[in-house]
Amino acid sequence: MAEALVLHYRLAGPGDLAAVDALLARSYARLLKADYPPSVLVTALPILSRARPELMRSGSYWVAEAAGGALVAAGGWTPRGAGVGEVRHVVTDAGHVRQGIGAGLMRAAMAQARNAGVGRLDCLATRTAAPFYAALGFVARGEVEIALRPGIGFRVERMDCSL
């Protein structure tokens, strides 16, 4: 029987940028390949797999840290105004999915958003992540294509959740 992973959930800081960048790069490449064709991933992954420095400074972006300091999940939210927030750049290490790590991180982020006066969180979920968000209470509102850059589109599920 595998030993349980000991985790510490905490807010990210600017010093976490490289570790989150590495987590996104190694995880998205493995996790998204079942739901998107290689022709899409070859252009989308270099954009999706880059950590956002502004999120590390936001005070609402979380990381799950294993013993020894390795990051195994990251994600958070940012305010969009009028009691609405947006879920931002959530990822769980591909070797640690379906262990409740991402759900624990999102519960912390959702509680923080609720305490900040957010009544609804919007999310643009990858096809891979849509079932994960649905299990957290998000409702699918339909698939849309977002422009990652001019000429680079990416299909996602628009979802939202009342807090």
N, C-alpha and C positions, 0 to 999 in steps of 0.2 A: 504494500500500500504506500502511495506517494505521501511524503511529508507535506503538511499544509504550509503554504507560503505565508510568511509573516509580513504584513504590509503596514505602511504608514501613509495616510492620505494627508497632503499638505498643499498649500497654495504654491504655485510655481513662482520663480523669480527669474531675472535676467540671466543668472548663472546656469539655468536649466536649458537654455536654448539649444546647445549642441546635443545634449542627451535626448531632448524631445525630437529634434531633427533626425537623429539616428533611429529612434523608435518608430517614427512615421515612415521612414524609408524602408526599414526592414519589415514592417508589418503590413503596410498597404500593398506592397508588391505581392506578398503571399495571400493576403485575405481577399483582395478584389479580383484576382484572376479567375475565380469561378463564376463571377457575375458580369464581367466585362470582357469584350474581345481584345486580343493583343493589339489590334490596330487603334483602339481607343486608349489603352493603358500606356502605350509607347509615348503618346503625347501628353496624357493627363498626369501620370505618376510624377514626372519631374516637378510639376507645379503643386500637386496635392501633397507631396511628401516633404514639403519645406515648412519648418516651424515658423510661426509668425512672432517676431520680436515684440510687437505691441500686445500680444496675448500674455507673454511672460511678465509684462509690467502692469497688466490690467487689474490684478487683485481678485480676479474671478476665474482664473484658469488653474486647474488642479492637476496634481500628479500623484500617482500611486508608486511608492518607493518600496522595494523589497529590501530585506536585510542586506547590508553591504552597499546600499546606495543605488542599485540598478533600478531604472524607471521601467515599470511594466504596463503603465497606462497613463494617459493624459487626456485632458479635455476640460471644457468649461462653458461659460456663457458670457455674453456682453449685453448691456442694456441697449434697447432700440427705441426707448421712449414710450410714454403713456402706459406704463405697466406691462410692457412687452420686452422679452429678452430673446436672444438668439443663441442656440447651442453652437459651440465653436470647436472645430478640429479635434474631435474625440477619436482616440485610438487605444486599443489594447494590444500588447505584444502577441503576435500570432501563436506563440507557444503557450500562452496563458489564457486564451479565450474560453468562454463557457465555464469559468470558475467563480463568477460573481465579482471579479475585480472591477470591470468596467461599470457594472451596476452600482457597486459601492461608491465609485468615483462620481457617477452621475447623481446618485442620491445626495451626496455632499454638495454638489454644484446646484442641484434643484432646491435644496433647503436654503442655501445661501441666497439664491435668486428670490425665493419666497420671502425671506427675511428682509430683503432689500425692496420689497414692495412690488415685485414682478408677479403678475397674475397668470401670464401665459408665456410659454417658451415655444418659439418656432424653431424648426430644424430642417435642414436639407440633408437627408440621409442617403448614403450610398445604397444601392440595391442590397448589398451585403449586410448593411447595418439596420435596415428597416425593421426586421423582426426583433432585434435588440431593443430599439426604441418603442416598438409596439408593446413589448413586455413591460416597459416602464410607464405605460399609460399614454403614449403618444398615439395620435390618430392620423392615418394616412389621408392626404388630401389630393393625391394625384402626382404622377410623374411629370417632371419638367426638365428642360435642358438649360443648364447654366453655362455661361461663357466664362471659361477659365482665363482665356486670353482671346484676342481677336482670331477667329478661325478655329478655336479649340473649344468644342462643346462637350459637355459631360452630363449624362442623364442621372437625375437624383429623384428621390421621393420627397415631396414637400409634406412635412408632418408638423403637428403642434400638440401641446399638452397644457391643460389647465392646472395651475398650481393651487 
